[in-house]
């Protein structure tokens, strides 16, 4: 049994709506073997305690899962003028990727580069991306002869229902199930008690988001996400993130899966996300 944890980074607002508007939106799926969940969870708790010991100095050890290290916090550290803060963020990313690689996890997802004056349709964009990830995850499951479940970070009830229903109507249609290895429609949960969801958030926000903002987006004076320091994230971790992707060739020989970039602004290739090889 395989699990795919889904979380997002960035918002649907137009990139020029305000000085703090996000220029990209990311939905990332982290694929984990269910047998690895216990050790992944223990190792992730150890990572949190190691990097933020003051937060976890007291209380029951298992309660430490409830104290989340949000990706936005690491991203703020990345932009700090303090070299020590930037180094701390760098070391956190290093150890996070070490953890994901050690447990043989894979990533798939969708990255939107937003056009000036245009936001994203929250429901349509999210539903489309989940369907896309479900297709790639299904191929991953088929290639390994196993079953799987999608577990997404919960949003509001109406959005959760709509996204799940968009998979439901395809999975149970009379014309055939495009997601045969998926045991159920996507399940939604609070991230507080799921190491997989917390890791997916950190990968999306501390790695994919800044790399995409740097690689594809025009600089906007005053916007924190126009920081030149995001270039360091791409240079330091682009190759490692590239290698974590699950990619495959479809029946026509075309490459599918991985982190798919939709760039209506400059139509740059998806490989630009990772920088130089």
KAZIWO-V247945 format. One record per residue. N is the residue number from 1. RES is the residue in one letter. PHI is phi in whole degrees, -180 to 180 (none if undefined). PSI is psi as a letter, one per 40 degrees, with the letter a starting at -180 (none if undefined). D_CENTER is the distance of its C-alpha to the mean C-alpha in whole Angstrom. Layout:
n res phi psi d_center
N RES PHI PSI D_CENTER
N RES PHI PSI D_CENTER
This chain:
n res phi psi d_center
1 X none h 21
2 X -117 i 17
3 X -117 i 14
4 X -123 h 11
5 X -92 h 9
6 X -113 h 7
7 X -149 i 5
8 X -127 i 6
9 X -145 i 7
10 X 90 i 10
11 X -123 a 13
12 X -96 e 16
13 X -66 i 19
14 X -66 i 20
15 X -69 e 20
16 X -113 e 23
17 X -68 d 24
18 X -155 i 24
19 X -68 e 24
20 X -106 e 20
21 X -62 i 19
22 X -86 h 15
23 X -83 e 16
24 X -137 i 12
25 X -132 h 10
26 X -126 h 6
27 X -123 h 5
28 X -120 h 3
29 X -111 h 6
30 X -106 h 7
31 X -93 h 11
32 X -134 h 13
33 X -68 h 17
34 X -59 d 18
35 X -67 d 21
36 X -90 e 19
37 X -58 d 18
38 X -60 d 21
39 X -71 d 21
40 X -61 d 17
41 X -64 d 18
42 X -62 d 21
43 X -69 d 19
44 X -69 d 16
45 X -61 d 19
46 X -65 d 21
47 X -62 d 19
48 X -63 d 18
49 X -66 d 22
50 X -67 d 23
51 X -90 d 21
52 X -133 g 22
53 X -60 d 25
54 X -64 d 27
55 X -75 d 25
56 X -121 f 25
57 X -77 e 29
58 X -141 i 30
59 X 89 i 29
60 X -65 h 29
61 X -57 d 26
62 X -74 e 24
63 X -71 e 24
64 X -67 e 22
65 X -65 d 19
66 X -75 d 20
67 X -89 h 19
68 X -85 i 16
69 X -96 h 15
70 X -80 i 13
71 X -60 d 10
72 X -63 d 13
73 X -68 d 16
74 X -65 d 15
75 X -66 d 14
76 X -63 d 18
77 X -63 d 19
78 X -63 d 18
79 X -93 e 20
80 X -66 i 23
81 X -72 d 26
82 X -71 h 27
83 X -64 d 26
84 X -63 d 26
85 X -66 d 23
86 X -66 d 21
87 X -65 d 22
88 X -62 d 21
89 X -64 d 17
90 X -62 d 18
91 X -65 d 19
92 X -63 d 16
93 X -62 d 14
94 X -57 d 16
95 X -69 d 17
96 X -63 d 13
97 X -68 d 13
98 X -58 d 16
99 X -64 d 15
100 X -64 d 13
101 X -67 d 15
102 X -62 d 18
103 X -100 e 17
104 X 56 f 16
105 X -81 i 13
106 X -134 i 11
107 X -126 i 8
108 X -138 i 8
109 X 167 a 7
110 X -133 h 8
111 X -124 h 9
112 X -105 h 12
113 X -98 h 15
114 X -89 i 17
115 X -85 i 21
116 X -58 h 23
117 X 79 e 25
118 X -129 h 22
119 X -95 a 20
120 X -101 i 18
121 X -76 h 19
122 X -56 d 17
123 X -69 d 18
124 X -66 d 18
125 X -64 d 15
126 X -67 d 13
127 X -63 d 15
128 X -62 d 15
129 X -65 d 12
130 X -65 d 12
131 X -62 d 15
132 X -63 d 14
133 X -64 d 11
134 X -61 d 14
135 X -64 d 16
136 X -67 d 14
137 X -64 d 14
138 X -62 d 18
139 X -65 d 19
140 X -59 d 17
141 X -65 d 19
142 X -61 d 22
143 X -65 d 22
144 X -110 e 22
145 X 62 f 25
146 X -139 i 23
147 X -111 i 21
148 X -157 i 18
149 X -139 h 17
150 X -92 h 13
151 X -124 h 13
152 X -109 i 11
153 X -64 h 11
154 X -65 h 14
155 X -110 a 15
156 X -78 i 19
157 X -59 d 21
158 X -64 d 22
159 X -67 d 18
160 X -58 d 18
161 X -63 d 21
162 X -64 d 20
163 X -66 d 17
164 X -61 d 19
165 X -69 d 22
166 X -66 d 20
167 X -81 d 20
168 X -56 d 23
169 X -68 d 25
170 X -85 d 24
171 X -68 d 24
172 X -108 e 27
173 X -71 i 29
174 X -74 e 32
175 X -80 e 31
176 X 118 i 29
177 X -96 h 26
178 X -78 e 23
179 X -124 f 21
180 X -53 d 24
181 X -76 e 22
182 X -78 h 20
183 X -74 d 22
184 X -154 i 21
185 X -70 i 19
186 X -55 h 16
187 X -103 i 17
188 X -117 h 15
189 X -147 i 16
190 X -74 i 16
191 X -73 e 13
192 X -52 d 16
193 X -111 e 17
194 X -125 h 14
195 X -60 d 13
196 X -60 d 11
197 X -69 d 9
198 X -67 d 10
199 X -68 d 8
200 X -60 d 5
201 X -61 d 6
202 X -66 d 7
203 X -65 d 5
204 X -66 d 3
205 X -88 d 7
206 X -91 e 9
207 X -121 c 9
208 X -65 d 7
209 X -59 d 9
210 X -66 d 12
211 X -65 d 12
212 X -69 d 12
213 X -61 d 14
214 X -72 d 17
215 X -75 d 17
216 X -120 d 17
217 X -102 i 19
218 X -68 i 22
219 X -72 h 23
220 X -119 h 24
221 X -53 h 27
222 X 91 e 26
223 X -85 h 22
224 X -61 d 20
225 X -86 e 17
226 X -97 e 20
227 X -63 h 20
228 X -67 e 22
229 X -69 e 20
230 X -66 d 17
231 X -62 d 19
232 X -66 d 19
233 X -62 d 15
234 X -63 d 15
235 X -64 d 19
236 X -81 d 18
237 X -128 e 15
238 X -58 d 14
239 X -65 d 16
240 X -68 d 15
241 X -66 d 11
242 X -56 d 13
243 X -72 e 15
244 X -82 e 12
245 X -66 i 11
246 X -98 h 13
247 X -126 i 16
248 X -155 i 19
249 X -98 h 22
250 X -81 a 23
251 X -64 d 27
252 X -95 e 28
253 X 91 e 26
254 X -79 i 23
255 X -72 h 20
256 X -134 i 17
257 X 83 a 14
258 X 69 a 11
259 X -98 h 9
260 X -93 h 12
261 X -104 h 13
262 X -105 h 15
263 X -123 g 17
264 X -75 e 21
265 X -77 c 22
266 X -120 e 23
267 X 55 f 22
268 X -77 i 20
269 X -70 i 19
270 X -64 d 16
271 X -64 d 17
272 X -64 d 17
273 X -56 d 14
274 X -96 e 15
275 X 76 a 18
276 X -72 i 21
277 X -74 none 21
